[in-house]
Amino acid sequence: MAAGNVGGAFLGAVFGEVLKVVTDAIHKAYKFKSELEELKSTLESITPTLQEIEKLNGVLDIPERETAKLRKEMIKGAKLVRQSSKMKRFCFFNRVNYADKIIKLKKSIESFCNVNLQTQMARDNKRILLGVDSMVKMLSINEKGVGVSNRVEIDGPCSVPDSLASTPGLDVPMKELRTELLKDDGMQVIVVSAPGGAGKTTLIKKLCADDQVKEKFQENIFFVTVSKTPDVMVIVKRILQHKNTEVLAFQTDEAAINDLERLLKSIGQAILLVLDDVWSESVVQKFKLELPNYKILVTSRSVFPQFGSGYQLKPLNDEAAMILFRSSVTPQDGKLSFVYEDLAKKILRVCKGSPLALTVVGRLLREEPAAVWQNTVKEWDQGKSIFISGTELLVCLRSSLDALDEEVKECYLDLGSFPEDQRIPITALIDMWMELYECVEDGLSAITKLHKLSNRNLVNLFIARKDASDDGYYNDHFVLQHDLLRELIIHQSMSESIERTKRLIIDISENKFPKWWSERKTNPIHARLLSISTDEKFSSCWYELNAPEVEVVVLNLRTTKYTLPNFMENMGKLKVLIVTNHGFLPAELSNFSILGSLSISNLKRIRLEHVSIPSFGVQMSNLQKISLVMCNVGQAFKNSNFQISDAFPNLLEFEIDYCNDLEELPVGLCDIVSLKKLSITNCHKLSTLPEGIGKLVNLEELRLASCTELSELPEMVTELSNLKLLDISECLSISELPTQIGKLRNLETLCMRGCSSCELPQSIMELESLNEVKCDEETACEWEPYKIFLKKLKVEVLKEDINLNWLRKRHF
């Protein structure tokens, strides 16, 4: 709609002026053209309604107090847009500041119309008043023998908003949702969840406009936008007004819901309540009613597992993403020239299938020359964040983070320390968080936080064996973060200056260090977490880095040879080191001796994955836990001059997983009497345990799962008087338990899945503390006669529920 078509009343004049200013500014704007176009679109969409309100106000002689606040907003808006149009191109921070203000202005107008003014409701009420006034006049005139009839079509306040004509990538989700929605015996509550900007609202608008859905629910589809601060009484009032029902003043939410239930019962037909943008499941719970043919369709950034599995909307595939991007850039025909097409493919990789990102970036680049496209792609390749270009995208996704409580949010931001498209071991996160946030020892606090993040659609959890975590074993649990949200994490983490940021996350391509680092111009860095990711061409030539406050270092590498940086020697507060090789071959790790420096004597936890260790050869007296995953350790452990008890005299936990060259345990391991947890799993060449294992008098957990060549448990295992858990699952070569295993009087849990050929000695009747045996069905039968003697014993038959999807990202 052109600016000149706005009505002549005062509010209309203000709107006309702002529209004119915005239209002029769009042609002058350099970077936030998309924000101005969004503002223009918002103004044009609500202008006809506000025009009608003003006309009806005049007819009905109603004061314009309703729109006074809006007029003030628009006057300020005109001033803001004029200022922004004069801004110089190179003023980056001012540009971002103005873009934020323009978006806030747009949202303020929308909020005023949707919540305060409730534009459509006001318009409808005025139409009704005008209709009543006309009827009175008509009756008066009819007494004189003259009649007049006018019919006005009215949209209710809970009408379904118009859906987009083109919705690429949503046909399959809509078909699946429609099938569930039309089931008479299906779930009453269907939750469609996905991160912000994924297209949830677009999907349900399209669904509500579907012919089959409309045929079933007819005029009984109520569409309500809930948002972060829902008011149940207001929602109910809107539904009642939608059905032209008398609205009373409610004192409580319960009273409102009671009135709603009476209304819905009186309808006597299929009813669909759409609750869009729900942030808390408690709101949905209030609208659950025991009514036949009553469905509630919910969209949320959270999963809400109490309502069932729901439907998680996935990112767009490449084909659908390209269609949406083209239509955002060229809305007339959705076609791009050859020059732009190649650049568009690169842009799609950055947008990660997010409809909002594709739309925002598309509008940003609309009508821009190829040089601007090329520069945008180049800036992204050099590490510039997409969120600088798409402020609206930043506002949308950042709200997901802002909704988290502070501790969970901090943990979530730590996930940016790990590379894109790589699964993050939960055990690595536990190591980090126990030292950064003092999480409880058994990892339950960390797992709880990850479940919260998973329910918010911020991460995906992968669990290889569902029963594995019951006893605190998380080695086969992984997290995958969403790519675009990882970009947001890094953007948020780097929003402060390098010197003051809590997390310093650095990506190094080839040997191109960040300018601030290579020029060595920074003051001491105060980050607590340092993450450095390097590629296949990195030469391990390091610049110095002064970071004395770092407590956690995460090194992500891809080269076959890697040198630990010397600057770690000056990290006096370092507590956790995580080194992960994401390349195909194991990386030979050198300069390991630096970890023995007296200045980093606080180091407590080391996790090494997919690396080759020529020798430890260093003493770390305060080290409490070491984890070796898919490492080549044979050479280091066979070194006759090396005793692990000398290197790690106060070790509490030792984990070795998938180390295929491990044939025997390192010399001196049985002399670390402080050891409480020993886990040697999936090491198929390990055939024997040392007799001296009985010296580990403080050992509480011994895990030997899937060591398929291990032929026996030495009798000295029965000397482990404090042992509470023994896991020999899938140790296929063990034919019998030690004859005196009954001496393990503190043993509480015995895991022996896949050990059906293992004989049980009579002494197991003396395991007085044994509460649980986890095994397969055949082994369970062997335990049945002993339940008479072991009164507390519960034998749990574990089903084969192994999930191997996680193997796709592991290296062998």
N, C-alpha and C positions, 0 to 999 in steps of 0.2 A: 504493500500500500504506500502510496506517495505521501510525503510529509504534508503537502498542501491539502490533502483530503481530510485531515483531522478537523473535528468540529470546531466551531467558533467560540465555545465557552472557554472560561479561564483555564481549566485543566487541559482541555483540548489544545489550547494555544501553547501551553507549556510543553505538552507532548510533541506538538508540531515543531516547536523550536529545538527540542532535544533531538528529534528524529533528523531534522535538517543538519544539526551540528554533527551528529553521528555519521550521517551519510557523507558529508564533506570530509570528515576525519578518516573514513575508510580509504579514501583515495590518497590520503597523505601518509597514513600510518605505515611504518616500516616493518615492525615485528609483531604487534599484537592486533593485526587486522582481524584475526579469527574471533578475538574477544569482543571487538566492536561489532562484528557481524552478528554474534550471538546476542549482544545487547539490542541491536536493531531488530532482530527477529522477535525478541521478547516484547519490545515496545509495539511492534506491528501486530503481534498476536492478541495483545490485550486492549489495544486501542478501540476496536469496534465495540467491545463490551463496555468500556468506560464511557464511550460516546453515548451509548444507549442509556447508561445510568444517569448521565448529565441531562439528557433529554427528558427522561422520566422524572428526575428531580424537579425539572422545570414544570412539567405537566402537573405533578402532584404537590408542588410547592413544598418540597422537602429540603431542609438545610443541607449544605455540602460539607458538613463536619467529617463525613466518612472519608473524603478524599483530601482533606487538608494536609495530613501527614505525607501523603503521596506527592502532593504538589511540592512540598519542601524538598523531598528526596530528588525530584526531577530538576528543580532549580540548581541544587548542588551538583547533580549529574551533568548538566549542561556545562557548568564551570569546569568540572573535572575533565570532560572530553576535550574542551577547548585547550586546556593546559597540556593534555597528553599529545594533541596533534602538533604542538610546537616543540616537542622534545627532540633533541638531537639523536641521531642514530647510535652514536658510540656510547651513550649514557646507559650502560647495561643495568646497573642497579636501579636507576630511576625507571627504566623501561619495565623491569619486573615489578617494581612498586606500583606503577600506574596500571599495569595489567591486572595485578591483584585487586586494586581498587575498582577497576571496571567490572571485574567478576563479582566483587562484593555488591556493587550497585545493582547488577543484574539480579543477583540472588535476593537482595533486599526488596526489589520490586516484586519478584515472584513470591517471596514470603509474605509481603503485605497483601498481595492479591489472594493468595491461597489460604492464609491463616487469619490475618487481621480483618481484611476487607471481605474475604470469601466472595470474590467478584461474581461468580456465577450465581451464588445463593442470593446475593443482594439484587442482582438483575432479575432473577426469577421472582423474588418477593415483590419487587416493584411492578413487574408485569402483572402479578396477581392483583396487587392494589389497583393498578390501572384498569385491569379487567373489571374489578368490583365497582370502581368509580364509573366506568363506562356502562355497566349493567344498571347502576342506579339511575344514570342519566337516561338510559334506554327505556327503563320502566316508566320514568317520568314522561318521556316523549310518547311512549306507547299509549299512555292515557289519553293523548290527543290524537291518537290514530296513526302515528308514524313509527316505524320500526327500523332498527339498524343492528346488524350482526357482524362481529369481527372475531375470528378464531386465531389464537396465537399458539404456536408450537413451543413447548418449554422443555429444555434439557434439565434433568435433575442434578443435584449437587454431587451424586455418586455415579454419574454416567461414565462409561468407559471412554477414555481419551482416544482420539483418532490414532490409528496405527499407521506406520510408514508403508508406502506402497512396495518398496524393495527392502527385503530383510535377508540378505545373503547369509547362508550358513545356519539358518534357524528352522529350516523345513523339517529336518529329522527330529530335533528336540521338540518342535511343536507337535509332530505326529505322535511321539512317545507320550508327551504330556496329555494330549487330547484323549488318547486311549485310556490313560489312568483316570482322567477327569470324568469320562463318560461311564465308568464302571459304577454300577449301582451298589456293589459290595466292596468297592475299593476303599482306600484310606480317606478318612474325612478331611484330614489336613495334609496338603501337599506343599512341601517347601522347595522352592527353586532357589538354589544358593550358588554364589560365585563372587569373586572379588568385585570391587567397585568398577563400573565402566565396562562390564562384560556383556551387557545387553539383556539383563533379566527383565526389566520393565518393557523393553521393546518386544520381547518374546511373549509376555502375557497379554499385552495389548493385542498382538496378532492373534493370540489364542482366543481371546474374548470376542474377536470379530469373526471368528470361524463360523461357518454356516451350521455345522453340526452342534457346536457349543451353544449358539444362539437358539437353535431349535429346541434343545433340551431345557435351557434355563430361561428362555424368552425374555420377559421384561424384569427378571429377578436376578440380574447381575449387578452387584454393588461394588464399585471400584473406589477404594480409599487409600490415599497416600498417608502412611503412618509417620515416618521419619523418626529422629532420635528421641524426641520428647512427646510421646503420644498422650493424648487426652481422651480416655475412653468415653467420657460423657459427650464430648464434641463429636466423636465418630458416630455414636449412636444417634445424636441429633441430626446429623447429616443424612443418615440412612432413613430416619423417620420422615424428614422433610422430602427426601427423594420420593417417598411413597405418599406424599401429601397427607401425612398423619399429624395430628395435633401434637406439638412438642411442649412438654412440661419442663419445669426447672427441676433438674435432678440434684439430689443432695449427695449421693454416693455413686460410685461405679456400679455397685451391685443393683441399685435401683434402675440405672440406665439399662443394664443388661437384661433385667427382668422385663422392662418395657419392650426391648428389642425381641426377646423371646416370644412375647405375646404377639407382636407384629408378624414375625416369621411363621408362627404356627397358623395364623389366620390366612396366610397366603395359600397354603395347602398345595404348593407346587415345588418343583426342584429349585433350589436356591444356591447361588454362587456368590460368596463374599471374597473379594480380592483385597488382600492387605499388602500393599506395595511398600518396599523399603522399611522392613521391620528390623529393629536392632535388639529386641529382647523377646525371648519366647514367652515371657509372662503375659505379654499383650495378647498373643495368639491364644493362650490358655483361657483367657477370660471370654473369648468369643466362641469357644467350643460349647456346643449345646446338643442335647440329646434330641435331635430332630431327624426325621427321615429325609433322604434326598437333599441333605444340606452339606455343601462342600466349602472348604476354606482354602484358597490358593494364596500362598505367601511367597514373597520375594525377600531375600535377605542376604547379607554378606556372611552370615553365620549358618551353620548346618542345622542346628536344633535337633539333635539325635533323638530327643524324647518323642518326636512325632514320626519316627521311622527313618528310613534311609534317605528319603527325599530324592531330589533330582539336582545334580551338580552340573551346571552349565560350563562347558569346556571352551577354551579359546577357539577362535575361528581358524580353520585350516587355510593353507596358502591360497587356494582358489577363491574361497569366500572372502578372505581378507583383501585380495586384489580387487574383487568386484566392489567391495565397500569403499576401498581407498579411491578407486577411479571415480565412483559416484560422488565422493566428497570433493574431489579436485575439479571434476567437470560434471556438475549436476545435470547439464543439458542432455548429454548423450553418453556419459560414462566411458569415453574413449581417450586414450593417450597416444601421442605420437611415439615413434620408435625411440627417439632420444630420451624421452621421459620414462618409457617403459622399463628400461634397464635400471634407471635410478630408483624407480618405484619398488623393484624387487629388493634392493638394498634397504630401502626404508621399511619394507614389511618385516625384515629380520629384526629391526629395532623395536617395532610396535608389538611384537610377540603375540599377534592374534587378538589384541584388545580392541574391540569396536570403538571404544572411546578414544584410544590413542590414534587409531586409523582416521577417525573423523576429525579430531583436533588437528593432527598434522596435515591431513588433506586440505582442510580449510586454510591452514597457515600458508600452504604452498600454492593455493589457487591463484591462477593468473600470474604467478611469478615466473621469470625467465629461467632457463635451464641452469644458468650460472648460480642462482640462489639455491636450487635443488642440489647442485653439485657441492656447493659450500656447506649446506646443511649435512649432507652425508659425510663430508670430510671432517666436520666438527665432531660428529658422533663417533667416527672412527678414531679420532684423537682423544676420545674420552669425555667429551662434553655431554652433559645429561640431556635426555629428551625432555625432562621436566622443566628445563630452562625455556625451551621453545613452547611447550604446551602447559601454560600455567593452570588452565582449567583441569587438565589431567592431574597435575600435582595436587590441586585442592581436593579433587574427588578421592584419589587413593590415599592421600595423607589423612583423611578423616577416618580411614580404617585403622590407622596407627593410633590416632588420637583417642579412639574409643577404648584402647587397651589400658589396663591399670599400669602404673609406672614400671613396676618390676618386670612384668611380662613384656612390656614394650622394649625395655632394655635388652632382655634376652633375645627378642626377635631381631633387634638391630644387629646383634652379634652374628646372625646367620650370614650377613654380607661378607664375612671373613672367608667364606668358602666359594669356590668358583661357580660360575653359571653352568647349569645342566649337569651338575654332579650331585650325587646323593651324599648327604652328610651323615656320618655315623653318629648315632645318639650317644654312644660312649664318649666320643670326642666332645660333644656339647656338655655332657655331665662333668668331664674333667675341667672344662673351662668354667662352668657356672659354679662348681663347688668352690673354686678359688676366688672368682670375681664377686659372687653373691652369697657365699657360704651356704649353698644348698645342702640338704641333709645327705648323709653318707650313702644311703641306699639308692639314691638317684630318683626316688619317688617325686621329689619336688620338681626336678627337671622334666620328668615324664608328664606330670600334671600340667606344667606350662605348655609343653608341646601339644597336648590334647586340646588345650584352650586355643592355641593358634590354629590347630587343624579344624576345630569347630568354627573358627572365624574365616575359614577358607584362605588362610595366609600361608599354610604349608600343607603338603601331603605327607602322611605317615605311611611307611612301608614296614610291615612286620612279617618276617620270614616264617616264624612259627608262633602261633598265637599263645601257646602255653609257656613260651620261653621266659617271659618277663615275670611270671608269677613268683619266682624265687630271686628276682633281682638281676637276671642275666639279660643284657640288652645288646649283645654283640651282633645280633642279626636284625637289629632295628635301625631304620634309616629315615631321614627326612629329605624331602625335595622341596625347594622353595620355588615360587613362581618367578619367572624371569623378569617380568616388568616390575614386580614388587622388590626383587633384589636390587634393581636399578634405583628404586625409591629409597631402599635402605642405605645405599651408598650415597645418594644425594643428601639424605637426612644427616648421615654421619659426617659428611664433609661440608655441612652448612656453616660450621665454625671455621676459624683460621686453623692452619696446620698446627700451630703451636698449642692451641687450646682444645682441639677436638678430643673426645673420649676414645674414639676408635680411628686409627689411621689405616685405611684400606688402600693398597697400592697395587695396580696392575702394570707390569713391565713387559712391553712387547720388544722382542730382540734384546737389545741393550740400551733402549731409550728410557732413561730414568726421567721422572718428573723434573721440570725445570728447577723448582725450588730445592730439590735434593741435589741435583748435579752441580748447581752453583753454590751449594753449601752456605746459603745465606740465612738459614733459619736459626732462631734461638732454640734452646732445649725444648723438645716436644713432650707434652704432658699426657699423652695418650696412655690408657691402661691396656689397650689391646692393639697389637700391630699385626696386620695381615699383608703378606707380600705374595703375589701370584706372578709367576714367570712362564714363558713359553719355551718351545723346543730349541730356540736359537740363543737362549740366554747363556752367557759364558761364565757366570758366577764371579764376575769381577764387581765388587761392591764398593760404593762410596761409604764414607763414614756417616753414622747417624747417631745423634745424641738424644736418646730417649730413656732417661733414667727411671721413669715412672711405669714403664711397661711391665705388666704382670703376666700377660699371655701373648705368645708369638705363634702365629699360624703361617707356615710356609707351604705354598702350593706350587709344585714344580712339574716339569714335563721332560727334562733332559735326562740322559743316561748317566751323567756325572754331575754332582752338585756339591758345592762347598758351603758349609755353614758360615754365615757372615761374622767377621771379627767383631763388629760393633755390638754383638750380643754380650760380649765380655763385660761391657759397662752397664748392663741392665741389672742393677743390684736387687731389684724387686721381682725379677722374673720367677714365676712359679710354675708355669705350664708351657711346654713346647710341643707343638703338633706339626709334624712333617709328613706331607702326603704327596706321593708321586702319582700323577694322573696319566703318565705316559704308558706306552705299551710294555716296555721292558723295565725291569727293576733298575733304580738309579743307585749308582755307587756313591755313598755318602762319605764325605771327607771332612776334616777339621772337627771331628767329634770331640777331640780332646779339649776344645774351648769350653765345653760344658763343665769341666772340672775347675774352672777359675774360681778363686775364693770370692770374687766380687759377685758371683751369681750363686752363692751357696744356698739361696732360698728355693732353688728349683725343686719342686715336689713331684711333678708328673711329666712323663715323656710318652708321647705316642708317635710311633714311626710306622708308616704304611707303604709297602711296595718299594722298599729300599734294600740295598745290599750293604751290610755292615762288616767291613774288614776286621775291625777290632773295637771293643769298647775302650779299653786301655785308659780309663779315667775314673777317678774316685768322686762319687757324689754322695756325701754322707747323709744329706737330708732328703734324698729321693725316696718317695713313698710308693710310687706306682710307675711301672713301665709296661707299655703295651706294644707288642710287635705283631703287625698284621701283614701277611703276605710278604714277609721279608726273607732275604737270604741270610741266615744266621749261623749256618754250619761252620764257616771259617772262624768266626769270632768265638764260638763256643768251644771249638776244638783247640784253640790256642793254649798251649801248655803253660805259658807265662801269665795267663789270665784266670783269675778266680772271681766269679761274680759276687761272692760274699765280701771280697775286698773292695769291689767297686761300689756296691750298694748295700752297705752293712745294716741299714735300718729300713729296708724295703718292707712294705706291708702287702702290696699286691703285685703279682707278676702274671701277665697275660701273653700267651703265644697262640696265634690263630692263623691257620692256613700257611704255616711256614713249612714248605714242602721238603726242604733239605735238612730238617731237624731229625737226627737219628738218635740222639741221646741228650739228656739234659745237661746244662753247663756245669762244669766242675765248681764245687763250692756252694751250689744252690741249697743243699740240705743243711748248710751251716748258717743260713740266714734265719735264725730262730725267731726273729720278729715277724716273719711272714704269716699273714692271716688268710690270704686268698691266692691260690695257685690254679690258674686256668690254662690248660694245654689242649686245644681243640682243633680238629680237622688237620692234624699233623700225621699224615698217613705212613710216614717212614719211622716214626717212633715205635720201637718194639719192646723196650724195657724201661722200668723205673729204677732208680738207684735204691739199694737196700737202706741207705742212710736217710730215706725220706721220713723215717720214724722220728728223726731228731727235730722235725718241725712241730714242736710241742704246742705252738700257739695257732697252728693252722685250723681255720674254721670252715673253709670251703676248698674242695678239691674237685676240679672239673677236668675230665678226660674225654669228653664227648667226641665221637667220630675219629678216634685214633685207631684205625681199623687193623693195624698190625700189632698193636699192643697185646701181648699174649697172656699177661697175668698181672694181678696186683700183688706186689711182694707182701709177705706176711708182716713186715715191719709197718705196713699201713695201719695195722691194728693198734699201734702205739700212739696214734694221733688222738689223744684223749679229749681234745677240745673240738674235734671235727663235728660239724653240724650238718654239712651237706656233702654228699658224694654223688658225682654224675659220671656214669660210664656208658651212657646211651650210645648205641651204634658202635661200641667197641666189639666188633664181631668175633675177634679171636680170643676173647676171654671166655674160658670154659667153666670157670668156677670162681666163687668168691673165697677170700682167705678163710681158712677153717676157724680161726679165732676172731672173726669179724664182730662177734658179740661183745668184744671188749670196748667197742666204740659206744660207750654208754650215753654219750651226748648227741649221737647221730639222730637228726630229726627228719631229714629228707634224703631219699635214695632214688636217683633217676637211672633207669635201666631199660629204656625203650630199645627194642631191637636186640635184646640179650636173651632170647628164648632158649638158647643152648647153654646158658650159664647155670650151673648147679648151685643150689642154696644149701649151705651147711647147717647143721642142727643149731649152731650157736646163734643164729639170727633170732632165736627165741629170747635171747638175753638183751636185745636192743630195746631197752625199756623206754627210751625217749623217742623211738621212731613213730612219727605221726603220719608220714606220707610216703608212698612208693608210687612213682610215675613210670609206667611201663606199657608194653603192648598187651594185647588180649591174651596171647599164649603165656607170657610171663606172669600175668595176673593169676592165672589158674594155679601156677606153682606156689603163689603166696597164700592162696585161700586157706590151706590147713593151719597156717600159723596165726591167723586172726584170733583164734581161741586164746593164744598166749599173749598176743600183743593187742591189748584192749583198745588202745588209742589209734591203732593203725587204720588208715584209709588208703585203699589201693585205687589209684586213678588210671583208667585206661585211656591213653592218649590216641586220638584219631590222627590219621595222616592228613594234615592240613598245611603242609609246607607250601609256602608261596615263593616261587623261584624268580619272580619278576625282578627282584633286586639284583640278580646276577648280571643283568644287562650292563650295569655300570661298574662291575667289579673287574679286576685285572687278574688273569691267571697266566 
